[in-house]
Amino acid sequence: QVQLVESGGGLVQPGGSLRLSCAASGSISSIYAMGWYQQAPGKQRVLVASVTSGGTTTYGDSVKGRFTISRDNAKNTVYLQMNSLKPEDTAVYYCRANLREITDWSLKDYWGQGTQVTVSS
């Protein structure tokens, strides 16, 4: 079994910063990629940022230049540094991991439960 635990969400004023963390734990053999997805009410869940085990990063257009994703492979943890936050960043942020478990070499997707980020004055 694998669990993703998210932390770092909350209420922040426009222009402020937050850092989200997502730690994967359980019977993990290797993690291919981890990422953050954003879902606002009434909208589809979209990619914010992702990073592979080799360090390749991908960012959504709305966050380029403001957000930075990083990963600590030894800790199976991914971070999202969110700077210059805007009200339109308000959403639930979900962590996703693509990984292999110890006794199963197939790639599997796991999702966190989501953490609320609210940007408002």
N, C-alpha and C positions, 0 to 999 in steps of 0.2 A: 504494500500500500504506500501511496505517496500523498503528501500533504503540502500545499502551498500556503504560507502564512504571510499576509500583507500587513504593513504598518506604515504610519507616517501621514495619513490623510488628515484633513481637518479644515478649519476655516482660516482664510488668509485674505488680506487686503490686496487690491490690485497693485501690481508691481512687486509684490512680495515673493517669497520663495518657500518651497517645501521639498523635502526629500522622501520619496517613497522607497520602501524596502520590501522585498519578497524573498523569503527563504524556503527552499524546497527541502523536505526531509522524508525519510523512509528508505525503502529498498531500492535505491537508485544506483545504477551502474554508471551511467554517463548522461549528461544533458547536452543535447545538440544545440538548442537555442532557448532563450527566454525573452519575453517581451511584455510590454504594457499596452493595454487596449482601453479605449475610452468609450463610454456609452452615456449619452445624455437622454433625458426623458423623451420618448417619441422618436428617437433616432437609432440607427443601426450602430452596432459595436464596430469601431474602427481602430486600426493600428495607430498607436502613438510612437512607439519605438521598439526595436528588437535588437538583440545581439546574439551572435553565434558563439560557439565555444572557441572558435578561432579568432574572434574579435571583430568580425564584420558587423557593422551597425547599419540600421535602416531607420529613417525618421519620417513621420507624416509631415505633410507640407505645413500644417498649421503650427507646428512646434519647432521647426528648424531654426537654429540659432538661439533658442531659449531653453530647450530641454537637453539633457545629456544622460544617456543610458550607460551604465557600467556594470561589470559583473566580476564577482569574486568566485572563481571556479572551485577553489578549495572549500569554500563555505556553501556552495550551491545557492548563492544569493545574487540577486540582481537589484540594482538601484536605479531610480529615476530622479535626477536632480532637476527640479522645476524652478526656473527663474523667470522674472518679468511676467508673472502670472496675470492673466486677463480674465474678466468675467466669463468669456466664452469657453474658458478651460474648465468651467464647472461641470462635473460629471462624476459618475462612478468609474473608478479605474480598476481594471482587472489584470492580474498577473497570469501569464500563460507560460507553460514549460513544455517543450518537446523533448522527451527523454526515453531512455531504456532502463528497465528494471533489472535487478540482479539475475533473475531466473527467466527472463523473457527479453530476447534481443530485438523484438519489434518496437518500432517507435510508437509512443503513445502521447496523447495530449492531456495535460492536466491544467485546471483553472483554479485560481483562488476565488474567494467569495466576494471580493471587491472591497474597495475602500473609497469613501466619499471625499471628494475634494470640492470645496466651495470657495469661490473667489468673489468677494463682495465687500463693499464699504458700508 
